Amino acid sequence: MEFRQLGGSGFKVPALSLGTATFGGGTEFFKAWGASGAKEATKLISICLEAGVNMFDSADVYSKGLSEEVLGKAIKGRRDKVLISTKATFRFSDEPNDVGSSRSHLIKQVEGSLKRLGTDYIDLFQLHGFDAVTPIEETVSTLDDLVRAGKIRYLGCSNFSGWHLMKSLAVSDRYGYSRYVAHQAYYSLIGRDYELELMPLALDQGVGCVVWSPLGWGRLTGKLRRGASLPKQSRLHKTADNGPQVTDEYLYKVVDALDDVAKETGKTIPQIAINWLLQRPSVSTVIIGARNEEQLRQNLGAVGWNLTKEQVAKLDAASLTKPPYPYWHQLEFVERNPFPVERG
């Protein structure tokens, strides 16, 4: 397994990480993703460790804490062999202060995560979303205190816009607080918005991208294609509708290109989609999901090889869309405003 620097930090993470949103399955939404108990989770984690994947991503709200509990049980006795990534910010209960990035909520949630995970430190702690109510100074000073206390090793955020991230970094720099070194962001062949503002910012500021939903909310599994119909019981009916919408024609155009590359490489469509991401600037790790052993082993096959430049270009061309203003205008001045990736 390839290990990469996490942004501008000295910390290395595997190119692939395992997402644990399917662990526990205590709510209806996450049951649509899967529901792995401790026994199944332990087996999946063992397979990952055999393949060199030692980072596991969770969140306090995944199945209302059950995901973290199951992960904690699954890694018991091998904490020194794994890296734990988890998140907080979203509402955890009906209590007035049990939401957001305030000092009160963050300290409570970090303590809760540590207890559920059965550990005394978190390798990477990320804000799950931006809290526009709490002053950024309060948020980043609290996170810095938790780092200094040894409860968190590295900091990240998730689902921030460019100004959210840049302002947070500026406040950290102003006061000498620990900086965000990771941004967990949605990025896929059918969701390339990350490239417009967040990727250039990440490269400039040393923030590694932790990719979530690399298969575009399940649309790039190979099951959705021209002329194909899904069985009524397929989970794609639930998960795909929750993600950002794309037109059928756009999706089929990308899948057609993936099919062409699959014939050339002998790899599966999900493996190709993940491998494409691993060749993008700023990407530190891609979070893969798995409901069972077979799916996990398939996704692990996305590493150990690389697409050719020609294959990458074919996928780039099929998935390219015209960006919104001001990005389309900036792309007309690439002579003095270079972009991290080719935009056609």
N, C-alpha and C positions, 0 to 999 in steps of 0.2 A: 504494500500500500504506500502510495506517495504521501508525504507529509509536507504541508505548506505553512508559511508564516501566517499568523492571524493578523492581518493588517500590518501596521507599523510596529507591532509588539515583538518581543523575543520568543513568543509562545508558538509552538507548532501544533497543527491539528491535521487529522487525516483528510484526504481529498473528499472522502465520503463520510457522512455521519448518519446515524440512524435516528429517525424521528419516532417518538413514543406516544403520539396522539392516539394510537390504537390500543395502548395499554390501559386496561381498566374498563373502558367502554361503558361508563356509568351514566351517560346521557344519550338521548336519542340521536343527536347529531353525530357524536363520535361512534355510536354503534354502526352508523352508515360507513364509517372508515374501517372499522374492525373492533374487536374486543378481546385482546390478549390478556389472559391471567398470568400470575407469577410463573407458573410452570412453563407455559408457552414463551413468555418473555425471556425467561432464563435460557431457553434453548436458542432463541433468536440472537441474544447477546453473545452466547458462546460461539455461534456461527460467525458473527461479526468479528469477534476477537481473533478467531482462527484466520480470518482474512485480513487482519490488521486494522479493522475499523474499531476504534476504541472510544469514540465520542458519541454521546447519546443525548438527544435534545428533548426537553419536556417543557411544561409550563404549569403554573398553579391551577389554572382554569381547565386544563385538560381533564375531563371527567371529574371535575370538582375535587381535584387533588388525588384521585385514584391513580392517575398515570404516574405521578411521582412516587406514590406508595408502592406500586407494582415494580417500578424501576428500582427503587431502594431494595426491595426483596430480591430482585433478580441479580443485583450486583453484590449482594452480601458476601463478604469474604474475599472480594477481589476489587475493593475500592481503589487500591493502589495501581490497578491495571487499566482503569477507565477514566475518561474525562466526562464531567457532567455539565450540561448546559440547560438552564431553565430560565423562565421568564415570569414577570408579574407586571401588572398595571390595571388589567381589566377587572371589572367588579367581581368580587369573590363571595359576597353575601349581601343581605339587605341592610346591613349596618351602614350608617351614613358615611363613615370614614373608611369603609372597606373597598376602596376603589381609588385609582389614580396613582400618581407618583409623589405623593406627599411623604414627609419623613415618617409620619404615623403609619401609613399603609405599607411603605417599602420595608421598614424594619419588621413589622408584623409578618409580612409575607416571606421575607427571607428566613426568619426564624421558623415559620411554618414549613417552608420547603426543606430546610435542613432536617427538621424532625421527620417529615414524610420520607425523605430520601435516605435517612439513617446515616448522615455524614455530618462532619463539622465544617466543611467548606464546599463552595460551589466554584468550579473552574471558570465558567463563563456565565455571568448573570446579565440578562437583557431586559430592558423595558419593552413590554409587549406592544405598546403604542404610545403616542405622544399625549401628554396631559397638558392642555393649554390653560388650565385653571391654576395649577401649582407653579410658583416661580421657578424658573430653571435653576437659580442659585440654590434653592432648597433641595431640589432633586439631586443635583450633581454633588452637593456637599454631603448629603446623606449617603450616596453611593461611595464617595471617597472615604467616609467614616467606616463603612462596612468593609472596604478593601483594607484599610489600615488595621481594622480589628481582626483581619485574617479570615473573615467569613466568605469573602469573594476574592478570587484571584484576578479575573479580568472582566471588564465591563463592555456591554454592547447595547444596542437598541434595535427596535424592529418596527417596520412600517412607518418610519419617519419620512417627511418630505425634506427637500434639500435645506430649506431655511431652518427647520427644526434641528437637524443634525449640525449644521454649521454654527448656529447660535449656541447650542449646547457645548460644542467644542471650544468656542470662543470664551465662554464663561469658565470652563475648566482651565483653559490656558491662562486666563486673567488671574485666577486665584491659586493656581498650582494644584488643582484637583486631578485625580485620575481621569484619563480620557476614555471615550468610547473607542475601542479598537475593532469592533465588529458591528455590522448592520445586517440583521436578518431580514431579507427582502424577497418579495415575489419576483421571480425571473424565470422565463422559459422561452422556448422557440415561438410560442404564440402570445407571449407577454414580455415585450422588450422595452417597456417604459423605463425600467431601471437604467438603461443605457444613457438616457437623455441628460439627466442632471445628477443622479446619485452615483453613477459610475465615475464621471470626471471628478466629482467631489471626493469619492473614496480614494482614488489614485493620488489626488493632491494632498489629502489629509491623512493618509495611512490608515484607512478603515477597510477591513476585509469584508467581503460579502459572504454571508452565510445564506445560501439559496434555499428558500422553501417552495414547495409545490413545483419541482422542476418539470413535471409532466403536465403542467397547465391544468390543474384540477382534474386529472385523470383523462384528459382529452387526448393525450399523446401515448396511450397504451397500445395503440394499434387496433383497438376495438371499434373506434369511430372512423369510418372511411366512406367513400362514395358507395352508395347502393347497399350499405350494411345496415341492419336493424339490430337494436339491442334487445336482449331478453327482458321481460318486464321486471324480473327480480334483480337486475343489475344495479349495483350501487352507483353507477355513473349517472343514473337518473337523478340522484339526490346530490351528489358531490359537485358535478359539473354545473348544475344550475346555481350553486352558491358562489361560484367563481365569477371573475370578470367575463362578460359575454364577448364572444367573437362570432363572426358570420360563418355559416357553414362553408361557403366557398373559400374563405380565407383558411379555415381549418383544413379543408381537403387539399388545398394547394400545398400546405406545409407537409401534410401526411404523404402526399404524392412524392414530394422530394425525399422524405424519410424512407419511403419504400424503395426509391431508386438507390439510395445509399445503402440500404439494408441488403439489396441484391449484390452490391459491390463488395460489401464487407463481411456478409454472413452474420451480422449482428442483428439484434432485435431493435424495434423502433424505440422502446424506452432506453435501451443502452446507448443508442446513437444520440437521442435527445439529451441525455445526461452528459455524455462525452463532449458534446458541443458546448455545453455550459462550462465544463472544466477547462476549456481552452479560451474562455473569455477573460479579459483583463479584470483585475480586482477580486476575482472569485477565490475565496480561501477554502471553502468546503460546500458541498451540495448535500442537503438532507434528503435521504431516501426513506420511503415508507415501505412497510411490509406487513401484510395480514397473516402471512404464513411463511414457512421455510422455502417453498418453491419460489415465491415472489421475491424473497430476500436474495436468494442465490442468483436469480436473474438480474436483479439490480446491481449486485456486486460485480457483475460482468461488464459494467460500464467503464472499468479502469483496467490498466495494463496494456492499453493500446491507444492510438490516436487517429482521429480522422485526418485525411489529407487536406491540404490547402484548398484543393479543388472541391472536395466534398463539403468543407466548411462554407466555401463561397456559394455552393448550390443551395445549402440550407439558409444562408444569410439572405440570398436573393428571394427565396420563396416566402420568408417570414417578414421581410421588410415592409414597413408601413410608413406613410408620410407623417412626420412628427408635428405636433401642434406648435403654434407660435410661442416663444421666439426661436425655438430650436430649428425650424426649417430655415429661418432667416440666417441664423448663425452658421448653418451648414453651407451657406452660399459664400462664406468668408473663411474657408478652411485654410487659406494661405496664412492667415494670422490667428486662426482659431481652430487648431487641430482637434480632431475627435478621436477618442480611444479606439473605436472600432470602425470598420468600413461601413458607410451608410449608403452605398449605391452611387 
